[in-house]
Amino acid sequence: MASTFNGENYNVNLWEAHKNMLTQPLKDNDIEVYTIIKKENNRQKTGLELIASENFASRAVLEALGSCLNNKYSEGFPGQRYYGGTQFVDELEILCQKRALQVYGLNPENWGVNVQPYSGSPANFAVYTALVEPHGRIMGLDLPDGGHLTHGFMTEKKKVSATSIFFESMPYKVNPDTGYIDYDKLEENARLFHPKLIIAGISCYSRNLDYARMRKIADDNGAYLMADMAHISGLVAAGVVPSPFEHCHVVTTTTHKTLRGCRAGMIFYRKGVRSVDSKTGKETMYNLESLINSAVFPGLQGGPHNHAIAGIAVALKQALTPEFKIYQQQVIANSRALAAAMMELGYHIVTGGSDNHLILVDLRNKGTHGGRAEKVLEACSIACNKNTCPGDKSALRPSGLRLGTPALTSRGLLEKDFHKVAHFIHEGIELTLQIQKDLGPQVTMKEFMEKLSGDVKYQGLIKALRDKVESFAAGFPLPGIPDF
């Protein structure tokens, strides 16, 4: 049946079907995507998630993330938008900013926050763009020593991170014998390099950072000190690790790791008086707010993701509760229990333990490396990631495994449970060593994977361990929306 619509013929049945499509649930509208999500949901339920940068967001966070706020464009900032109809997203963003300052105990006269970054990497790049400018100099912890790509990573052959392409980067390192950051060497190199900004941040470093020492080094060189607390933001919020805010000029973070929100980022910056001239009494004010806000928008991003800002706001409210502090205390207790259990099994833990949510297991004394162990553990439903250890020569063949406790702690695991997790990991690494032994010392990764996936004997051993792991994991509920 045809009718008229704007002077054109159209099919009434198709138009009705179009309207129905907009209200169909996912499982009816797109069975392929729905099926993939169901499979991923089952993987998370039945597996052990030990990736240190992952967590399970609450149902409330996910509901905010999947809300109608996804539909709204709002380029600009509260009260200064380039679109109409933004009164409620203004209200939301202001609420999110207020909660962010409250969570970290910050006075709004001394600190401001931008909650628009799409994630942690864009947040970091916005700070560099605002404060360092092209070809300015930065110093961050080297990636092989526990830093992050966005802290300026490069190799002899390639500038890997965009940070190292657009800015001049000189890394600082850990002591290869202890695994601890060598602050003396950082101080010495900073005097030679004259950085504009020093980054106090980690991706795989299990000890607290000495922010006071780093601030002194920054001051001695006229540099800004920026903390990237992405990994530890939830721990900082709960007051269970030292806060970077006392000493840093700028603090960036993701919101989905220990903070347990959705995937997004925030930038905190100092406001108010920066210094007072001792002779004249003249005050010099911080100008970070306008520089950072302009770098985020319109410098590097378009419209903010309002649904993500809603998810951040919900996570921040949860972070203000006593229950959240108990959770973060348990994250650290579980990390230390996992480290102790692995050491009892004969594994070398870099720095000998942990102050935070992660540990780094050096497998060199076992005669294998992280790439092989990661693949075997993954086949056994244990998710972790290979990672370089101090002294490694190649990031392509890292010696270690990074193990984190936030996600499984969100599922309710306690110290005794992580003792069992350690034994599952040990069984997986023992399987790794058996496969290596069968293949000989010069085995390639390709040959190793062919043996892992094609040998009937090992398929049986892997299934036996996987069944134990999945039976154990199924005893702990998965946070989030139950429909999947």
C-alpha positions as a Python dict, from the first residue, in 0.01 Angstrom:
ca = {
    (1, 'M'): (0, 0, 0),
    (2, 'A'): (147, 334, -106),
    (3, 'S'): (76, 677, 39),
    (4, 'T'): (232, 1022, 22),
    (5, 'F'): (512, 1151, 245),
    (6, 'N'): (677, 1484, 164),
    (7, 'G'): (558, 1446, -193),
    (8, 'E'): (717, 1101, -231),
    (9, 'N'): (561, 757, -248),
    (10, 'Y'): (646, 530, 42),
    (11, 'N'): (536, 196, 180),
    (12, 'V'): (324, 217, 496),
    (13, 'N'): (430, -127, 612),
    (14, 'L'): (797, -40, 579),
    (15, 'W'): (747, 283, 772),
    (16, 'E'): (575, 95, 1054),
    (17, 'A'): (856, -162, 1051),
    (18, 'H'): (1108, 122, 1075),
    (19, 'K'): (935, 259, 1385),
    (20, 'N'): (925, -86, 1541),
    (21, 'M'): (1297, -134, 1476),
    (22, 'L'): (1376, 160, 1704),
    (23, 'T'): (1214, -8, 2005),
    (24, 'Q'): (1324, -368, 1954),
    (25, 'P'): (1550, -525, 2215),
    (26, 'L'): (1898, -617, 2093),
    (27, 'K'): (1831, -992, 2090),
    (28, 'D'): (1548, -937, 1837),
    (29, 'N'): (1714, -659, 1639),
    (30, 'D'): (2066, -798, 1590),
    (31, 'I'): (2111, -1159, 1690),
    (32, 'E'): (2474, -1168, 1573),
    (33, 'V'): (2590, -888, 1803),
    (34, 'Y'): (2367, -1017, 2083),
    (35, 'T'): (2526, -1362, 2053),
    (36, 'I'): (2878, -1221, 2066),
    (37, 'I'): (2792, -1020, 2379),
    (38, 'K'): (2639, -1330, 2535),
    (39, 'K'): (2959, -1523, 2468),
    (40, 'E'): (3173, -1248, 2619),
    (41, 'N'): (2944, -1230, 2919),
    (42, 'N'): (2983, -1604, 2969),
    (43, 'R'): (3361, -1574, 2936),
    (44, 'Q'): (3364, -1314, 3212),
    (45, 'K'): (3135, -1523, 3434),
    (46, 'T'): (3328, -1846, 3400),
    (47, 'G'): (3682, -1709, 3381),
    (48, 'L'): (3926, -1548, 3621),
    (49, 'E'): (3994, -1187, 3518),
    (50, 'L'): (4339, -1091, 3642),
    (51, 'I'): (4420, -807, 3403),
    (52, 'A'): (4519, -522, 3633),
    (53, 'S'): (4357, -250, 3422),
    (54, 'E'): (4015, -419, 3415),
    (55, 'N'): (3719, -419, 3649),
    (56, 'F'): (3346, -493, 3649),
    (57, 'A'): (3128, -183, 3645),
    (58, 'S'): (2813, -184, 3856),
    (59, 'R'): (2466, -219, 3712),
    (60, 'A'): (2392, 148, 3788),
    (61, 'V'): (2702, 264, 3596),
    (62, 'L'): (2610, 51, 3295),
    (63, 'E'): (2250, 172, 3300),
    (64, 'A'): (2371, 534, 3294),
    (65, 'L'): (2609, 448, 3011),
    (66, 'G'): (2327, 296, 2805),
    (67, 'S'): (2086, 584, 2864),
    (68, 'C'): (1933, 849, 2636),
    (69, 'L'): (2227, 1075, 2722),
    (70, 'N'): (2404, 898, 2436),
    (71, 'N'): (2181, 1096, 2199),
    (72, 'K'): (2280, 1448, 2301),
    (73, 'Y'): (2549, 1666, 2145),
    (74, 'S'): (2691, 1933, 2375),
    (75, 'E'): (3015, 2078, 2242),
    (76, 'G'): (3158, 2327, 2486),
    (77, 'F'): (3129, 2346, 2864),
    (78, 'P'): (2845, 2405, 3110),
    (79, 'G'): (2690, 2746, 3039),
    (80, 'Q'): (2892, 2782, 2718),
    (81, 'R'): (2759, 2527, 2470),
    (82, 'Y'): (2745, 2538, 2092),
    (83, 'Y'): (2411, 2353, 2085),
    (84, 'G'): (2070, 2414, 2234),
    (85, 'G'): (1882, 2182, 2466),
    (86, 'T'): (2179, 2135, 2700),
    (87, 'Q'): (2031, 2243, 3032),
    (88, 'F'): (2023, 1891, 3171),
    (89, 'V'): (2365, 1782, 3045),
    (90, 'D'): (2498, 2103, 3203),
    (91, 'E'): (2339, 1994, 3529),
    (92, 'L'): (2492, 1648, 3491),
    (93, 'E'): (2844, 1769, 3411),
    (94, 'I'): (2846, 2013, 3703),
    (95, 'L'): (2730, 1733, 3934),
    (96, 'C'): (3006, 1505, 3803),
    (97, 'Q'): (3269, 1775, 3859),
    (98, 'K'): (3143, 1839, 4211),
    (99, 'R'): (3157, 1470, 4298),
    (100, 'A'): (3505, 1431, 4146),
    (101, 'L'): (3645, 1703, 4372),
    (102, 'Q'): (3457, 1562, 4672),
    (103, 'V'): (3587, 1208, 4620),
    (104, 'Y'): (3948, 1325, 4635),
    (105, 'G'): (3895, 1578, 4913),
    (106, 'L'): (3974, 1880, 4695),
    (107, 'N'): (3876, 2240, 4765),
    (108, 'P'): (3708, 2386, 4453),
    (109, 'E'): (3894, 2712, 4514),
    (110, 'N'): (4225, 2529, 4469),
    (111, 'W'): (4137, 2258, 4219),
    (112, 'G'): (3926, 2221, 3909),
    (113, 'V'): (3842, 1916, 3698),
    (114, 'N'): (3759, 1845, 3335),
    (115, 'V'): (3542, 1531, 3302),
    (116, 'Q'): (3517, 1533, 2922),
    (117, 'P'): (3823, 1328, 2811),
    (118, 'Y'): (3717, 1018, 2624),
    (119, 'S'): (3973, 808, 2812),
    (120, 'G'): (4311, 824, 2982),
    (121, 'S'): (4529, 850, 2673),
    (122, 'P'): (4340, 1153, 2534),
    (123, 'A'): (4350, 1308, 2883),
    (124, 'N'): (4728, 1274, 2897),
    (125, 'F'): (4772, 1411, 2545),
    (126, 'A'): (4552, 1708, 2629),
    (127, 'V'): (4778, 1795, 2923),
    (128, 'Y'): (5089, 1772, 2707),
    (129, 'T'): (4923, 1985, 2440),
    (130, 'A'): (4825, 2247, 2697),
    (131, 'L'): (5143, 2270, 2903),
    (132, 'V'): (5436, 2133, 2704),
    (133, 'E'): (5364, 2244, 2346),
    (134, 'P'): (5518, 2079, 2035),
    (135, 'H'): (5870, 1944, 2082),
    (136, 'G'): (5869, 2033, 2451),
    (137, 'R'): (6043, 1791, 2683),
    (138, 'I'): (5878, 1532, 2907),
    (139, 'M'): (6004, 1255, 3135),
    (140, 'G'): (5798, 948, 3221),
    (141, 'L'): (5866, 601, 3356),
    (142, 'D'): (5991, 382, 3071),
    (143, 'L'): (5733, 135, 2940),
    (144, 'P'): (5955, -174, 2994),
    (145, 'D'): (6003, -59, 3355),
    (146, 'G'): (5633, -22, 3433),
    (147, 'G'): (5531, 303, 3263),
    (148, 'H'): (5262, 361, 3000),
    (149, 'L'): (5273, 411, 2625),
    (150, 'T'): (5144, 766, 2659),
    (151, 'H'): (5432, 864, 2889),
    (152, 'G'): (5659, 895, 2585),
    (153, 'F'): (5760, 541, 2489),
    (154, 'M'): (5999, 496, 2201),
    (155, 'T'): (6263, 244, 2094),
    (156, 'E'): (6595, 286, 1918),
    (157, 'K'): (6417, 219, 1588),
    (158, 'K'): (6074, 377, 1627),
    (159, 'K'): (5879, 647, 1807),
    (160, 'V'): (5600, 417, 1921),
    (161, 'S'): (5370, 656, 2105),
    (162, 'A'): (5234, 977, 1957),
    (163, 'T'): (5367, 1139, 2274),
    (164, 'S'): (5721, 1065, 2156),
    (165, 'I'): (5639, 1184, 1804),
    (166, 'F'): (5512, 1528, 1899),
    (167, 'F'): (5716, 1583, 2217),
    (168, 'E'): (6076, 1513, 2313),
    (169, 'S'): (6084, 1222, 2556),
    (170, 'M'): (6348, 1097, 2797),
    (171, 'P'): (6242, 807, 3019),
    (172, 'Y'): (6344, 739, 3374),
    (173, 'K'): (6407, 383, 3489),
    (174, 'V'): (6389, 138, 3777),
    (175, 'N'): (6692, -18, 3942),
    (176, 'P'): (6720, -353, 3760),
    (177, 'D'): (6828, -530, 4079),
    (178, 'T'): (6550, -407, 4310),
    (179, 'G'): (6275, -316, 4065),
    (180, 'Y'): (6224, 17, 4247),
    (181, 'I'): (6233, 353, 4066),
    (182, 'D'): (6581, 505, 4072),
    (183, 'Y'): (6495, 857, 4192),
    (184, 'D'): (6860, 956, 4216),
    (185, 'K'): (6910, 882, 3847),
    (186, 'L'): (6586, 1062, 3764),
    (187, 'E'): (6715, 1368, 3946),
    (188, 'E'): (7051, 1350, 3770),
    (189, 'N'): (6899, 1309, 3423),
    (190, 'A'): (6642, 1583, 3481),
    (191, 'R'): (6926, 1829, 3546),
    (192, 'L'): (7069, 1738, 3205),
    (193, 'F'): (6742, 1714, 3010),
    (194, 'H'): (6552, 2014, 3156),
    (195, 'P'): (6201, 1872, 3109),
    (196, 'K'): (5894, 2093, 3091),
    (197, 'L'): (5687, 1819, 3257),
    (198, 'I'): (5760, 1508, 3467),
    (199, 'I'): (5504, 1228, 3479),
    (200, 'A'): (5447, 1036, 3801),
    (201, 'G'): (5248, 742, 3673),
    (202, 'I'): (5253, 367, 3629),
    (203, 'S'): (5104, 85, 3429),
    (204, 'C'): (5291, -203, 3589),
    (205, 'Y'): (5469, -93, 3906),
    (206, 'S'): (5361, -246, 4234),
    (207, 'R'): (5493, 16, 4477),
    (208, 'N'): (5379, 360, 4589),
    (209, 'L'): (5534, 659, 4416),
    (210, 'D'): (5737, 919, 4606),
    (211, 'Y'): (5543, 1227, 4495),
    (212, 'A'): (5727, 1457, 4734),
    (213, 'R'): (6064, 1360, 4588),
    (214, 'M'): (5935, 1398, 4235),
    (215, 'R'): (5788, 1741, 4309),
    (216, 'K'): (6125, 1858, 4441),
    (217, 'I'): (6293, 1734, 4122),
    (218, 'A'): (6027, 1912, 3915),
    (219, 'D'): (6068, 2236, 4111),
    (220, 'D'): (6446, 2224, 4078),
    (221, 'N'): (6403, 2215, 3701),
    (222, 'G'): (6112, 2456, 3664),
    (223, 'A'): (5890, 2171, 3547),
    (224, 'Y'): (5530, 2077, 3603),
    (225, 'L'): (5461, 1753, 3788),
    (226, 'M'): (5173, 1551, 3646),
    (227, 'A'): (5043, 1235, 3809),
    (228, 'D'): (4875, 975, 3593),
    (229, 'M'): (4682, 786, 3860),
    (230, 'A'): (4473, 583, 3615),
    (231, 'H'): (4561, 251, 3777),
    (232, 'I'): (4530, 361, 4139),
    (233, 'S'): (4251, 622, 4126),
    (234, 'G'): (4011, 404, 4325),
    (235, 'L'): (4279, 331, 4583),
    (236, 'V'): (4351, 704, 4614),
    (237, 'A'): (3980, 779, 4648),
    (238, 'A'): (3956, 534, 4937),
    (239, 'G'): (4267, 673, 5106),
    (240, 'V'): (4452, 340, 5105),
    (241, 'V'): (4753, 463, 4903),
    (242, 'P'): (4927, 804, 4906),
    (243, 'S'): (4745, 1079, 4719),
    (244, 'P'): (4921, 1265, 4436),
    (245, 'F'): (4717, 1581, 4491),
    (246, 'E'): (4934, 1719, 4770),
    (247, 'H'): (5237, 1750, 4544),
    (248, 'C'): (5126, 1754, 4179),
    (249, 'H'): (5018, 2040, 3955),
    (250, 'V'): (4797, 1821, 3737),
    (251, 'V'): (4645, 1475, 3790),
    (252, 'T'): (4493, 1263, 3514),
    (253, 'T'): (4304, 939, 3544),
    (254, 'T'): (4089, 687, 3368),
    (255, 'T'): (3764, 598, 3542),
    (256, 'H'): (3724, 227, 3471),
    (257, 'K'): (4012, 60, 3653),
    (258, 'T'): (4020, 60, 4034),
    (259, 'L'): (3764, 345, 4032),
    (260, 'R'): (3524, 91, 3876),
    (261, 'G'): (3331, 328, 3651),
    (262, 'C'): (3279, 332, 3275),
    (263, 'R'): (3557, 385, 3024),
    (264, 'A'): (3641, 755, 3029),
    (265, 'G'): (3894, 1002, 3171),
    (266, 'M'): (3934, 1309, 3392),
    (267, 'I'): (4192, 1586, 3430),
    (268, 'F'): (4238, 1765, 3763),
    (269, 'Y'): (4433, 2094, 3766),
    (270, 'R'): (4541, 2342, 4029),
    (271, 'K'): (4370, 2682, 4056),
    (272, 'G'): (4427, 2998, 4256),
    (273, 'V'): (4759, 3135, 4376),
    (274, 'R'): (5068, 2964, 4237),
    (275, 'S'): (5332, 3173, 4417),
    (276, 'V'): (5384, 3498, 4609),
    (277, 'D'): (5684, 3723, 4554),
    (278, 'S'): (5867, 3745, 4887),
    (279, 'K'): (5972, 4105, 4825),
    (280, 'T'): (5667, 4264, 4665),
    (281, 'G'): (5393, 4032, 4785),
    (282, 'K'): (5265, 4008, 4429),
    (283, 'E'): (5066, 3691, 4360),
    (284, 'T'): (5113, 3476, 4052),
    (285, 'M'): (4802, 3277, 3964),
    (286, 'Y'): (4772, 2937, 3800),
    (287, 'N'): (4641, 2953, 3442),
    (288, 'L'): (4602, 2577, 3394),
    (289, 'E'): (4222, 2576, 3369),
    (290, 'S'): (4188, 2767, 3042),
    (291, 'L'): (4489, 2594, 2886),
    (292, 'I'): (4366, 2242, 2968),
    (293, 'N'): (4001, 2305, 2885),
    (294, 'S'): (4098, 2454, 2549),
    (295, 'A'): (4324, 2158, 2475),
    (296, 'V'): (4040, 1913, 2543),
    (297, 'F'): (3787, 2116, 2342),
    (298, 'P'): (3823, 2237, 2076),
    (299, 'G'): (4186, 2127, 2064),
    (300, 'L'): (4159, 1750, 2059),
    (301, 'Q'): (3797, 1646, 2096),
    (302, 'G'): (3450, 1730, 1972),
    (303, 'G'): (3135, 1687, 2175),
    (304, 'P'): (3170, 1516, 2513),
    (305, 'H'): (3018, 1172, 2567),
    (306, 'N'): (2740, 1267, 2806),
    (307, 'H'): (2641, 907, 2872),
    (308, 'A'): (2998, 840, 2988),
    (309, 'I'): (2994, 1149, 3210),
    (310, 'A'): (2678, 1006, 3367),
    (311, 'G'): (2857, 677, 3426),
    (312, 'I'): (3150, 860, 3587),
    (313, 'A'): (2912, 1052, 3814),
    (314, 'V'): (2748, 731, 3933),
    (315, 'A'): (3085, 565, 4000),
    (316, 'L'): (3202, 871, 4195),
    (317, 'K'): (2894, 859, 4417),
    (318, 'Q'): (2969, 493, 4488),
    (319, 'A'): (3331, 587, 4565),
    (320, 'L'): (3209, 812, 4847),
    (321, 'T'): (3058, 519, 5039),
    (322, 'P'): (3213, 321, 5328),
    (323, 'E'): (3154, 5, 5123),
    (324, 'F'): (3387, 133, 4852),
    (325, 'K'): (3668, 186, 5102),
    (326, 'I'): (3626, -170, 5231),
    (327, 'Y'): (3644, -292, 4871),
    (328, 'Q'): (3971, -105, 4805),
    (329, 'Q'): (4124, -233, 5128),
    (330, 'Q'): (4037, -583, 5010),
    (331, 'V'): (4192, -518, 4668),
    (332, 'I'): (4528, -452, 4835),
    (333, 'A'): (4490, -740, 5080),
    (334, 'N'): (4418, -973, 4789),
    (335, 'S'): (4714, -841, 4591),
    (336, 'R'): (4947, -911, 4880),
    (337, 'A'): (4792, -1255, 4935),
    (338, 'L'): (4841, -1340, 4567),
    (339, 'A'): (5204, -1224, 4582),
    (340, 'A'): (5270, -1431, 4895),
    (341, 'A'): (5110, -1741, 4744),
    (342, 'M'): (5308, -1710, 4422),
    (343, 'M'): (5634, -1667, 4615),
    (344, 'E'): (5550, -1977, 4821),
    (345, 'L'): (5524, -2162, 4490),
    (346, 'G'): (5874, -2049, 4394),
    (347, 'Y'): (5798, -1750, 4174),
    (348, 'H'): (5996, -1427, 4173),
    (349, 'I'): (5781, -1120, 4234),
    (350, 'V'): (5942, -795, 4116),
    (351, 'T'): (6013, -568, 4419),
    (352, 'G'): (5923, -862, 4644),
    (353, 'G'): (5558, -769, 4692),
    (354, 'S'): (5296, -501, 4636),
    (355, 'D'): (5158, -178, 4783),
    (356, 'N'): (4869, -161, 4540),
    (357, 'H'): (4641, -369, 4318),
    (358, 'L'): (4897, -552, 4104),
    (359, 'I'): (5201, -774, 4105),
    (360, 'L'): (5460, -849, 3838),
    (361, 'V'): (5573, -1212, 3817),
    (362, 'D'): (5919, -1260, 3663),
    (363, 'L'): (5926, -1604, 3497),
    (364, 'R'): (6295, -1612, 3409),
    (365, 'N'): (6380, -1835, 3704),
    (366, 'K'): (6119, -2082, 3573),
    (367, 'G'): (6273, -2098, 3227),
    (368, 'T'): (5983, -1951, 3030),
    (369, 'H'): (5843, -1612, 2936),
    (370, 'G'): (5518, -1420, 2963),
    (371, 'G'): (5399, -1468, 2605),
    (372, 'R'): (5380, -1846, 2631),
    (373, 'A'): (5238, -1851, 2982),
    (374, 'E'): (4969, -1596, 2892),
    (375, 'K'): (4844, -1814, 2605),
    (376, 'V'): (4826, -2130, 2816),
    (377, 'L'): (4648, -1949, 3098),
    (378, 'E'): (4403, -1797, 2852),
    (379, 'A'): (4323, -2146, 2722),
    (380, 'C'): (4248, -2241, 3083),
    (381, 'S'): (4008, -1943, 3130),
    (382, 'I'): (4258, -1730, 3323),
    (383, 'A'): (4299, -1384, 3167),
    (384, 'C'): (4618, -1190, 3240),
    (385, 'N'): (4881, -1019, 3027),
    (386, 'K'): (5245, -1065, 2942),
    (387, 'N'): (5466, -783, 3063),
    (388, 'T'): (5829, -675, 3053),
    (389, 'C'): (6039, -708, 3366),
    (390, 'P'): (6340, -497, 3470),
    (391, 'G'): (6635, -593, 3253),
    (392, 'D'): (6430, -723, 2958),
    (393, 'K'): (6585, -645, 2622),
    (394, 'S'): (6272, -682, 2406),
    (395, 'A'): (5906, -590, 2460),
    (396, 'L'): (5823, -861, 2205),
    (397, 'R'): (5950, -1134, 2437),
    (398, 'P'): (5864, -1011, 2788),
    (399, 'S'): (5974, -1218, 3085),
    (400, 'G'): (5677, -1157, 3308),
    (401, 'L'): (5306, -1169, 3378),
    (402, 'R'): (5112, -877, 3522),
    (403, 'L'): (4842, -991, 3764),
    (404, 'G'): (4581, -760, 3917),
    (405, 'T'): (4312, -808, 4180),
    (406, 'P'): (4044, -536, 4126),
    (407, 'A'): (3809, -733, 3900),
    (408, 'L'): (3800, -1054, 4101),
    (409, 'T'): (3771, -856, 4424),
    (410, 'S'): (3458, -696, 4275),
    (411, 'R'): (3323, -1049, 4237),
    (412, 'G'): (3378, -1114, 4608),
    (413, 'L'): (3705, -1310, 4622),
    (414, 'L'): (3903, -1287, 4947),
    (415, 'E'): (4261, -1377, 5042),
    (416, 'K'): (4192, -1750, 5073),
    (417, 'D'): (4037, -1748, 4726),
    (418, 'F'): (4341, -1582, 4575),
    (419, 'H'): (4556, -1853, 4730),
    (420, 'K'): (4358, -2097, 4517),
    (421, 'V'): (4390, -1867, 4213),
    (422, 'A'): (4768, -1876, 4258),
    (423, 'H'): (4761, -2255, 4242),
    (424, 'F'): (4556, -2245, 3921),
    (425, 'I'): (4814, -2008, 3770),
    (426, 'H'): (5093, -2239, 3885),
    (427, 'E'): (4925, -2537, 3716),
    (428, 'G'): (4900, -2336, 3394),
    (429, 'I'): (5267, -2240, 3403),
    (430, 'E'): (5364, -2601, 3475),
    (431, 'L'): (5173, -2696, 3158),
    (432, 'T'): (5368, -2426, 2972),
    (433, 'L'): (5694, -2583, 3086),
    (434, 'Q'): (5579, -2931, 2982),
    (435, 'I'): (5499, -2813, 2630),
    (436, 'Q'): (5838, -2640, 2605),
    (437, 'K'): (6014, -2955, 2721),
    (438, 'D'): (5844, -3163, 2453),
    (439, 'L'): (5944, -2917, 2181),
    (440, 'G'): (6302, -2842, 2286),
    (441, 'P'): (6487, -2523, 2384),
    (442, 'Q'): (6472, -2344, 2047),
    (443, 'V'): (6094, -2363, 2002),
    (444, 'T'): (5929, -2069, 1825),
    (445, 'M'): (5605, -1912, 1942),
    (446, 'K'): (5432, -2047, 1631),
    (447, 'E'): (5546, -2402, 1709),
    (448, 'F'): (5443, -2356, 2071),
    (449, 'M'): (5092, -2246, 1974),
    (450, 'E'): (5054, -2534, 1728),
    (451, 'K'): (5143, -2779, 2005),
    (452, 'L'): (4912, -2604, 2251),
    (453, 'S'): (4611, -2614, 2019),
    (454, 'G'): (4675, -2935, 1826),
    (455, 'D'): (4818, -3192, 2068),
    (456, 'V'): (4548, -3423, 2205),
    (457, 'K'): (4736, -3481, 2530),
    (458, 'Y'): (4766, -3112, 2607),
    (459, 'Q'): (4410, -3043, 2500),
    (460, 'G'): (4301, -3292, 2764),
    (461, 'L'): (4522, -3138, 3035),
    (462, 'I'): (4407, -2788, 2947),
    (463, 'K'): (4042, -2891, 2956),
    (464, 'A'): (4089, -3049, 3297),
    (465, 'L'): (4237, -2727, 3438),
    (466, 'R'): (3985, -2509, 3257),
    (467, 'D'): (3697, -2711, 3404),
    (468, 'K'): (3837, -2658, 3755),
    (469, 'V'): (3885, -2286, 3696),
    (470, 'E'): (3539, -2236, 3551),
    (471, 'S'): (3371, -2435, 3826),
    (472, 'F'): (3551, -2220, 4084),
    (473, 'A'): (3473, -1891, 3904),
    (474, 'A'): (3105, -1977, 3866),
    (475, 'G'): (3070, -1960, 4243),
    (476, 'F'): (3118, -1583, 4241),
    (477, 'P'): (2849, -1350, 4097),
    (478, 'L'): (2930, -1112, 3812),
    (479, 'P'): (2834, -746, 3869),
    (480, 'G'): (2643, -557, 3604),
    (481, 'I'): (2319, -596, 3410),
    (482, 'P'): (2185, -953, 3448),
    (483, 'D'): (2000, -974, 3113),
    (484, 'F'): (2310, -1109, 2938),
}
